[in-house]
Structure formats: structure tokens, C-alpha cells
Amino acid sequence: MAKYGWLLDPKRCIECRACEAACKQWNGVETGIGVRYRLVHVQEAGAFPAVRVQALSLACNHCDNAWCMKVCPVKAITRRPDGVVLIDQSRCVSCRQCEKFCPYQVPTFNEHTRKMEKCTMCADRIDQGLQPACATLCPTEALKWGLWEDIRSQGVDRVAGFTNPVYTKPNIRFITSGWPGK
Amino acid sequence: MTLTRRDWFRLTGAGAVTLGGEKLFGSFTDYFRPAAEAAANEQTLITACGICDSVCGIQATVRDGSIRFLKGLPGDISGRGRLCGKGTSGAQFVYDPDRLKYPMKRTNPAKGLDVDPGWVRITWQEALDTIAAKFGDAITQYGAESLLFISRPAPDIWVRFMNSIGVVNRVDHLDECYLSNRIIQRYTTGGYTWCHDFDHSKYIVLFGWDLVAKTKLVYTHGIVAAKDSGAKIVCFNPQYSATARFADEWYPIKPGTDLAVALAMIQVIVSENLYNKDFVDTYTNFGEFEAKIREHFQQYTPEWAEQESDVPAEAIRRIAREFAANGPAVVPAHKKTLCANYRNGSQLVHAISILNILAGTIDRPGGRYFPRTAEIPGVDAVYPPPAYPPKKGRRVDGKDKLPLVLEDGGGLFSTTADGILNRYPGMIKACLFNTYTVLGFPNPPRMFEALATIPFVAVIDTLPTDTVSYADIVLPSATYLEGNDLVSREYTAPYPQVVVRQALVPAMFETKSIGYVALELGKRMAPDYFKDSAGQWINLSTLLDEKTKRAGLAENFAEFKQKGIFTKEQPFTPRTSFNVAGGTKCQIYVPQFAAKGGDPLPVWRTKRELPSAEYPYYYLTFIPGVHKRNSTENNPILHEMFPTNAALLNPKLASELKIEEGQMVRITSRVGSIELPAHLTQTVRPDAVMVAHGFGHRSRLLQTAGGLGARDGDVIPDQTIDEMVQSGDFAGAAGIMDAVVRIERV
């Protein structure tokens, strides 16, 4: 079955955070309690004036070898045939093991529901033939979503500030070439 | 989120109980359910964003009467089918529990940020009657000059209301924004435009304007497209901004010296005859004033500019040559930016106009062009008014001292407090704030002090801002997602396009549109101006239908709501005649400036205040990309992304001052001080501190943004009109980037 993934082109990111806002709005994620499925991570490198900044819009990478699934003691985390990794909140016992083991700190504890939550890749939208909300809104196509077979050959599998992908095999690639930075 | 009904009562107060009944609460609780849940009653509606002037088109999902999801509108030339984070979060403005819900009056005469006004709910009838009576009394006893409207000149029926009662003191924030640019463009290239054809530019030079980081999509899309097609971008900015990241070359220029670099670029292009000869000879007054122009710019060599700006002379020379040779080239200039809001802003935007003229790209592909707008008739065209009364009286902001500003119509925030307190004390008897907050003024404490001297203050807004704390009457305003209008593209308009703005949901609670307020106050104060030819009251729906029909969009507004967007594609025909000061040519040398208190050619001036022993550092402010001025901080989604501000310091400077990450620092200028935590970043010059604007709301009724952050304006001096005139700031810049400060650990 078709599998999906993310393609990030950080140089195109303007930090408008439409991806974050769209995610919150579509998924009805509560505000004010630190639960954010998608987050734009801004990192600096170098010293003034040779400073560089990279903005990475990251969410769950729906890893092929998802450690969150492996460590969940109640098997609340499952993978759909299309690769989307979901937390079944009715089974979650909030032991927070997934949070500890995820190399990308993706699963988050919701203090109100007392359950773990994370990005669902907007599975409900995928089922309707739509793109995830974040990729739908991104104005500059810094964040794209699509078939993994189209994405896997593009760009590179790692950038500074992104945990080594060898072990969990995240479904995300990064475009690091192109303008400007000459 | 599961917001129970009990929670809702608690949040909104008992007053809300009587308002909406079951239906209202139903729509609220529904809203907090995930948008993804299936529901039968779903509509897709087209509307337009109202947060910034990009006014991107929106496709909205409305389910069971609640706004569930907003996304971009295909075919829209502004947002190009997308929205930014602010636009995407729009529903949160509608469903903000802190919203002003019904008209209120103050029962405690004492005013202040920490004083409980003792709000009492009143009817619209009482609120409007009171305002009309107070304003009417002020006019009768003291003349129209006693009224102060802190308001933008929109919508058209609001302007009619102000005109009908002879308002002379309307003040807006334009001196902090694009006033200088508008005045200079009028006399250099004719008219005023926001449009830049970045898509076809090959060389873009940016002075300060952080246009990408402001996420005004209309410009962001252009910059990204320019990069995709191989354009070169040069960026001068003391901060390594989001825009600087898009640049091939970034120069951390000394604050306030962009003018020096621009003058030197002109010097190189003119002395080496690199300008676009066809354009300059045919369409400008260069020939007429050639000797004067050449002689004037001789002094501004790249070597001189290097001394002022820290930008190497050889870089300036090379960039000037590349700019002239590798066109189409453009230097955009627009709003409150690091460059254009120093005291020398008038000079700088003139120099920028000249660079664009020399590049030969005025109204040419890849350059600054004039919008091809769809004409939508205003209320005065649909219902011609009787002659308006003459505008008589003294100008509280003193703009009559600056002839070019006076003829423009824009207002001066930076001189208003002094006008109220010192220049004409006691003149202002009644004031109306229309959707502005005092946070927008330089030196807000002084403006609060001024407000406290005004006997009657009315405020129209969506939220209980700090300004509301000083109001006698508060009117709750509808948000842009609850209103109806026609939006004609102005910021990008290679051909005409109109997008509908329609109410996605009925206006919540008892909120009303600004148009309604104008009409109702107008009926009470100047009835003759609010009737149609048959003597009936003007009806806002009929007016909108008539505008829609006359603009050729549809038979009526309801029909256009279905279509949502009107686009008239047509070839771009460059102008061959420029409507400049009665002539047809662009002006490099502007004789009218000399006659009206300005300089015919841009001359070097420093920024207003330079670092000194007492105040050794530059103080710069910026607006975060996820916020719009001081109006979005209470939006829960945007708040979560950028909740408060910090003092951005280079680690080198921090180490000299023994300041560590997160430590509280005090920033002090000659007018005030603020305290906030330090955030160390390599993106700022080591001789400057940067603070985000929009924070430091003190209103206790703002549950999300209230009490968070520091008010950046507290260290920015306001000014007297005489200071502005004497400094040579002939096109009226507020100088909000001019402060210098000292920084110390707390």
C-alpha cells in the first residue's frame, strides 16, 4: 500500500507558522497546555556576522521503526497499512514511555485528558483524499507531504539539529541545496 | 478541548447568560470539538482575511454554524491559494472569550490602567445616543476642533461620518508606517503604490524592510518566486532577519545609515553613467536638472558611506554596478521598517525612488508598478452627499506645520500626545478610538496621560485593550470574519481582482460593524448626509448591493458571495506618462519639495539620536512574523507561538554587560525604561538591542495577553511637531527606530 512522508526545504521557511496554526485548528488541539503536534524549530549557527539560521517545521515522522510503538506496554500505538502511526487514546495508560523513547520528542502528555497525543498526519484528511492541514497551508512549500516513493529519492535524510535517522527510519527528507547562501 | 458550559459561564461572566441562549452556547462548545469530526451541515464559504493589508482570499469550512477551518483561496493573486499563521488562526479572533460583547459605560469616573472602570452593560441605543450627545455638545460649545478621532480613514461610510460633522483632528499611525513613502512617491513617480513585481525582478536591494518575516504573503510569494528564478537579493539590516536568510548578501548595517548607502549607490550609478538611459531620458526630469543632480551626489562617495554605515566601499560600488547592469532591478520600500522610520526616512525613501527611476523599472516588469485596480464606487458615488462643512480648527498633531503632510491626509501618532498635553491643552473635549490601542504610540505612558485629560472617550474595538481602560463608553466591534465587504486588490494588482468578504457566521453577541456605528452616529448628528435621494435612511445592505452592481461584479452582493472572486486578466501595458505634480515625467530633482519645506534632492542626515556615553546602544524594535502590530497577542494559537518579548542581545555585548540568558535586564532611554528577560542571539549587532513590538498589554480583561511582556514603546521618545520640522523630517516620520539606550542587569 502507498506510504507517505514529509519533504522539508528549510531555506523556503519564513517562520509564519501556518503549518502549526493549521494543525491546531484542524485537529482541535487545545492551546495553552503545551500540546503542539507540529512545531517550527529555529536554530542558530555560527557567530555574528557569519551567523546562519535554520527553521525546521517538525512533527511526527511516522518512523518505519517507530520506537514509540515498541516501548508502549499496552500496544496503544499502532501503524496503519499506509504507515501512519497513531496513538489509541482509549488504550493509553499515560506511562509516558513513548515520550521518553521518541528521539524527536513527539508524543506529548495532555494534562487535561491525561493521555499521550501526537501528530496523526491528519489521517482523517488522508482518508478523504486531502493533504495534511500543515502542508495544505504552507505558503512557500517549505513543507511538503506526499507519497514516500516520490520523496525518498529527494534531498538528504539528515540536517543539523535532527536526530540521526538511522535507527528509527523517519519518513522525512530534507532539501539542503539551492539558493541562496553563496 | 472540552469546555463545559459551566466553564463558559465562568469565563464570560453572568452577563452572557442573557445574551445568546442555547444556540450561542451550542456553537461555542461545538467549536472546541476537532474540526475533523464528521458533521452533516457543512458549508464552504469564500471570504477575505482582514489581519494585514495582504487581504488574502480564504476558503472557510463552516460546520453547524461554527468556523472550523480556514485555508487559502485558489486563483487569489495575493495569497496565491495559501494563508500565513495569522490568517490560519483567524477563527480564534471570533471565538476569543475575552471579546467585547455588548456596549458598556463606565461608572467609576477615575481612569487608569489599574482602576476598575465599573463597567455597566448598556443598550446600543443608549451608547450611541450618549456618544452623539457628547460629540454634539463638544462641537456646539468648542467647535469641531475639540473632537479627536484616532482612526484609519476607512470604511467609506466612516469617512462620510467624519466629514459630515467636520472632524479636523483625525489621527492615524501613518507616521510610523508608510506616510513618508507615500508623500515622496507622489512627487517622484506619481501616485502611491505598494506593488512590486518581484516575480520578474533579477536584482532586489532591501534596506531594512524585513518583508519576508512579516509574512505579508503578497510580498513573501514574490521574494520566493524571485529566488526560484535566480534573482539576486542584497539585504541591509542590523539584524540577520528571516529576510536576510533569503539574501545572497547580507550587511549588518549600522542602524540609521541606510541613507548613506543609498546615496552612494546613486553617486556610483550617476557618475559612471550606468543608469537606464532610455527610461531616464524619456520619462524623467533628469535632463532638466542634470548639472544639479550630478553635482549634488558627487559628495556621497562609497568611501564616505563606508565611514557612516560599516558597509565596505567596494561592496557598495559593486552592488551599485550590479544593480544597474543586472536588471530588472528594484528597491522596494513600504512600511514601518528599520530603514524608513529613522528621522532621515524622508531622505531615504526619496533616494530609494531615485534608485528605482535610475534602474528604469517604474511601472515596468520586475519593478515597482502601479496597481491595475477594479473600481468599486464609494458611498459618495452611490449616494452623493450634500456639500460637507469646511474643516476648521487647529490640528492637534500639528501636521499643518508640514505642508506635504497636510496635503496627504495621513496623521502623526508621534506628535499627538504633545499636542493634547502642551500645544493645545484642553482643546480636545471628546475622543473616539477606532480599533487602535495606545500601545501603538511611541511613549505610551505619555499618551495615557494625554487621554486622561480628555473629558469623554469612546472606544470601538473587538477586545478590551488597554485603551478601553480609559473609555467612558465602549462599543463592541465585529471581527473581519463577521462582516461583509468588497476587497479590491491593491498590494499586488497586475490586473484587476476583487474578492468578497462575507460573514462566515453572524456577528457574535451584540457586536456591530464599524459601518453600522458610522451610520447610526451619522443619523443622530448629521442626518442629511445619511439619506438617499428619496429621503430614506441609507441602508448598508442596499449600499453593498449597489456597489457590487456598479462595479460589474454581479447583480447584487448575494450573487457575488456565491462567486467569491472576480478576476479580469489583461495584458500589462507599462505607463508612458507619469502623473507627477501636474506633469508627465518622473522627478529625480523635486522642485516642489524645496517650495514646501523639504529638500529637492536627498541629503545626508543622521538618525535623530546617536549612541552617547549615557545611552551607548541602539534600540530597535520589530514585529514577530506571527503577530500583527499589537492586535493579535490575545489570539490563543498565536500566543502559544510567540507569547511574550525579550531583549535580544548579541552574546558579545551580553558578556561585556555580564548578562546571561534569561536574566532580567533594564533598558533605559531618555524617556523611560522597561524590564524584560534577555535572550542571547548571534543575529543582532553587538551595539544594539532588539525588542518585539506588540507586548506589554496591561488590561486585566485580556486573559491571554494581559500582563505579559514589556511595552517596547516606553523607551521610544515621542516628539513635538517643532522637533519634527526642525529636524528636516519634511515627510513626517515618527522616528520610532531612533532611540538609544543603556542596558543593565536588574
Interface residues (C-beta under 8 A of the other chain):
Chain A: K11 R12 I14 E15 C16 R17 A18 C19 E20 A21 A22 K24 Q25 W26 N27 G28 E30 T31 G32 R36 E44 G46 A47 F48 P49 V51 R52 V53 A55 H112 C122 D124 R125 A133 T136 L137 C138 P139 T140 W179 P180 G181 K182
Chain B: M1 T2 F32 R33 P34 A35 A36 R68 F69 L70 K71 G72 G79 R80 R82 L83 C84 G85 K86 G87 T88 S89 A91 V212 A213 T215 L217 T220 H221 V224 K227 D228 G230 I233 Y240 A242 R245 F246 A247 D248 W250 P252 G625 V626 P636 I637 L638 H639 E640 M641 N650 K652 T681 Q682 T683 V684 R685 P686 T704
